[in-house]
Amino acid sequence: MPLAPIVVATILAHAAFNGCRLTLSLSALSQGASPLTVGTIMSLFAALPMLLGVPAGRMVDRVGVRGPILAAASALVFVVALPGLFPGIATLYVTAAAVGTSFMLFHVCVQHAVGQGSHERDRRANFGWLALGFSISNFFGPLTAGLAIDSFGFDRTFLLLSIFAAASTALLALRRSSFTHTPHGEREDNPHSTLELLRDPHLLRVFLATGLLASAWDMFVFVMPIYGTSIGLSASTIGFILAAFASATFLVRILLPVIQRHVREWTMITATMAVACVAYGLFPVMHTVALLAAAAFLLGLGLGATQPSVMSLLYATAPSGRAAEAVGVRAVVLNASHTFLPLLFGGLGAALGMTPVFLTMSVALAGGGVLSNRVRNAVS
């Protein structure tokens, strides 16, 4: 399938997913939920995906992309609309689990479609274009959700976001013949163990870097609505700060084709962790909207640069015929972070406030930067 329709479909589906995450957390807070309750809801976005990431990757390796991606996009339409049709805290729990699972499968499919369909020399650039699409939706989804909440309320916002998912589904259905499809694909007689992928030291380094960077990204998306609400910011203002983060990821990804000619993958990852470490150290002393947006922008400049490098390393080191499974392992790592960090930081925030949360992540990124720099020196 041509790259452009994949990127457009991803922008629409991810805007629905990302806007839904913000709307769920603010909806829960508006109903009197504590930070720990919000953390529990947010962790459900990743609980089932954490368990199903590897089976999803193996399925895509076996049957192709077409069926799974259409099923995932179609499911996303309904589950994003669910809280708008049946309001209440209980629905938020169900929606978080269902939206997270649907988008996990969608994400594995689009990553594999780009990796599988790219020549090795073009792969990092093509992942860069896909990452640019994610930056657009990271900007568009939360900003649209924040403005819609203030204008129309939570119920109509969920319904609006489901329209984005429906548009993505329609585009994928129109271009479905371009996707790989093996209707009677069978498992191997002697399937490989996923532990083999984890024993590969090169892949393991990529998975560990992925986990820490995902933690840094997701903690910001989770904590900012809570922190913003605690200091009296409106939904649209919180959406604006999240959009500042997304605009920085967009800017740095526009520049990636130039940067990548001069900077190798592990150098990029090390630099990213350093920038994100500084940004998280600044958040506790930022109390105005302008300063919070500036810190969010700095964080986005760091975190936005790494996804193409990580995915290029992943496809370069994955065993033949197991690339989607490796993407599935990466999805497990990502979703383990998504599952446990909201619970951990939600409880920490409820007990001690947000400052220890920001500083803990800053210290973790500093340690990760030291380790990734050692890898960079070893492979250079």
N, C-alpha and C positions, 0 to 999 in steps of 0.2 A: 504494500500500500504506500502511495506517496506520503512523504513526511508531513506536508502541510495539513491534510485532513486529520492525521493523528494528533498533531499539536492543537488544532482547533477543538477537536472533540475532548481532548484532555483539559483544555482551558475551561470549557463549559462544565464538565463533570466535577473538576476540582474546585471550581467556584461554588458549586452547590455544596460540596463536601465541606469546604473551609468556612463558607458562610453559615452552614448548619452548626458547625462546632461553636462558633461565636454565639449564635442565637440560642443554642442549647444552654450554654453556661450563663448567659445573661438572663434567660428565661427562668432558670433555676434560682439565680440570685434574687430575681424580682418576686419569687414565691417564698422568699425567706430561707433559702438553703444556705448552710454554712459552707466555708471553703472546703472542708472535708467531704461534704456531700457533693459539691461540684467536682472535686477531685475524683470521687467514685464514679460519677457519671462520665467524666472525661476518660477515665481508665477503661470504661466499657467500649470506647471506640476501638480499642486495641486488644482486648482480652481474647475474643474469638479469632481475630486475625493472627495473633501470636501463635495460636494452636494450629491454625489452618494454612499458614503461609507456605510451608514445605509441601503439603499435599496439593495446594493450588499450583505451585510451580511445576511439580511433577505432572499434574494433569495437563497443563499448557504445553509442556514438552511432548506429551503423548498425543494429544488430540488437536493441537494447534490453537490459534488465538481466537478464531471467529466465534465459536459458540460461547466460550467463557466471557469474552468481552461484551457481547450483546446481552448475555444474561445479567452480568454485573451492572451495566448501564441501565437496563430496564428495571432492575430491583431498586436502584438508587432513586429513580423517579418516585416510586411509591413511598419508600421509607423516609425520604426527606420531608415529604408532605404529611407524614403521619401525625406529628404534634399539632399541625394546623387543623387536622380533621378531628383529633381526639385530644384536646388539651389536658394537661395535668402532669405532675411530677413522675408518675408511674410510666407514662408514655415516653418521657425523656430518657429513662433508662433503656427501654426497648429500642428506641430510635438510635441511641448512641451505639449499641451493639450491632444493630442491623446496618446502619450507614457505614460503620467502620469495616465490617466484613465485606460489604458490597464494593467499597472503594479499594480495599486491599486487593481483591481479585482484578479489578479494573487496572490498578497500578502495576501489578505483575504483568498483565497482558500488554500494556502499552510499552513498558520497559523492554519486554522481550521482543515485541514487534519492531522496535527501533534497533535493538542490538542485533537481532537475527537478520534484519533487512539491510544492514549497513556493511559496506566494505570496511576492512580493518582500518584503512587509512582515513576513512570518513567518520568512524564510529564516535570518537570523542566530540567532533563538531556536531554530529547529529544529536547526541545526548545533550549538547549545549543548547540546541534549538528547543528540544523538549523541556529542558530546565527553564528556558526563557518563557515557555508557555506556562509552566508552573508559577513563575514569578508574576505573570500577568494575572492569573487567577488568585494568587495570594494577595494581590492588590485589590482586585475587583470584588472578590467574594466577601471579605470582611467589611469593606467600605460600603458595598451595597446593602449588606445585612444591617450594619449599624444605622444607616440612613433610613432603611425601610422600617426598622423597629421603632425609631422615633416618629416616623410619619404614619405608619399603618398598624403598629402593634406586632406582637410575636406571631400570632396565628397566620396572618397574611404574609408575613415574611417567610415562614416555612413553605407556604404554597408558591410564593414567587421563586424561591430557590429551586423548587422541584421542576420549574419550567426550564431552568438551565440544564438540568439533568435530562429532561425530555428532548431538548434540542441536541444534546450530545448523542443520545440514543438514536435519534432520527438520522443524524449524519453518518453514524457507524452502520446503520442498517442500509443506507444508500450505497455505501462503499464496502459492503460485507464481502463481496467476491474477491477483494484485494487481499484479504487476510488468509493466512495459512489455515488449512482445515483438514483433519484426518478423522473422518467420522467413525472408523472402526479401529482406531489406534488401540494397541494392546500394551500391557506392561511387559517389561523384559522378564524372561524366565528367572533370572538371578538379579533382582534389582539391587542397585548399589545402596549402601548405607549413607545417610546424610552425614554421619560422623566422619566419613572420609573427607568431605569438604571442609569440616572444621579442623581436621588434622593437617590440612595443607597450610603451612605457615604463611604463605603469601595471601591466601584467601582469609585466613584468620585475622591478619593485620587489617585487611579491608573491612571485615565485619566489625572489629573492635572500633576502628575509626568511625564507621557508620553509626554505631551505637552511641558514641559520645556526641557526635555532631547532631544526631537526631534528638538526643536529650536536650542539647542547647536550643535547638529550634523549637521543640515542642514545649519546653518549659516556658519560653517566652509567650507562646500562643495561649498556654494555660493560665499563666500567672497574671498577664497584663489585664484581662477583664476583672480579675479579683482585686488587683492592686489599684486599677483605675476606679473601680466602684468604691473602694475604701477611702479614696481621697476625693470623692464627689464628682468624678467625670461622667458625662453622659455617654449613652451607647454610641452615638455618632462620633464623639471625640475619641473614644476607645478604638472605634473602627478606623479613625484617621491615623492613630498611632500605629496600629497594625499595618495600615496601608503604607506608612512611611518605611516600615521594615520591608514590605514587599517591593516598594519602588526601588530601594537600594539593591535588592536581589536582581531586579530587572536590569538596572543600570550596569551592575558588574557582569551580568551574563551577556549583555550587548557587547561588552568589551572583551569577553573571554576569547574569541577567535584570535585577537591580537596577543592577549596575555599568554595563551597556551603555546604560542610559538617560542616563547622565551622561558616559561616556567614549567617544570616537570610536575607530575602528579603529587608526589609526597611533599615537595616544596610548597605546593598550593595548600595541601591539607595542614601543614605546620603553620603557615601564615594565617590561615583561617582560624585556627584555634587560638593564636595569639591575639588577633583582633577581637574575637568573641570574648576572650578572657577580660580584656580591657573594658568592653562594653558592659558586661555584667557587673564589673566592679564599679561602674559609674551609676547604674540604676538607683541604688539606695540613696544617693545624694541629689537625684533629679526629682523635683516636685512640681514643676510647671509643665504645661503641655508642650511648649517649644523644646524644652530640654529633654523631656521624655521622647519626643519624636526624633530629636537628634541622636540620642543614644540608640533608639530602635533602628535608625538609618545606619549607624555605624555597625550594629550587630548584623544587619542585613547585608552590608558590604562584605563582611567576613563569611557568613554562612552561605551566602548565595553562590560563592565561587566553586564549591566543592563537588556538587552532585555529578557533573560530567566527568570529573577526574575519578571519583569513586566508581562510577558505572563502567568507565573505560578500563580501570584496573580489574574490575570484577569479570568482565567479558574476556579480558586478555588472559586471565589465570584459571577460569572455570574449565573443567574437563569437557571434551567434545560431547555434544548431545545432552548436557546437563546445565546449560546456561540458565534456563528458566527456573530450575531447581535452586541454583545459586541465588537467583533473584528472590526466590521464595525464602531461602535462609536469611537473606538480608531483610526481607519483610518481617520475619520472626524477630530479628534483632531490633528492628525499628519499633515493632509493636510491643515487645517486652518493655522497651523504654516508655512507650506511650501508656502502657498498663500500670507500671509500678511507680513511675515518677509522679503522676498526678496524686496518687495516694500518699506517697512519701512527702511531697512538697505541700499538698493540701493539709496534711496533719501538722507539718512543721509550721506552715503559715498560720494555721489556726492557733497553735500554741505560742509561737514566738514572733509572729509578724513576718513580713515579706523580706526584710533585710537579710536574715540568715539564709533564705532561699537563694537570693541573688548571689551572695558571697560564696555559698557552697558550690554553685555552678561555676563561678569564676575560678575557684581553686581547682576543680576537676578539669577544667579546660587547660589550665596552666600545666598540670601533670600530663595531660594528653599531648600537649604541644611538645613537651620534653621528649616523650616516647616517640612521637612521630618524627621528630628531628633526628633521633637516632636511626630510625628506619631510613630516612632520607640520606643520611651519611653512609649507611651500609649499602644502599643500592646505587649510589652515585659513582 
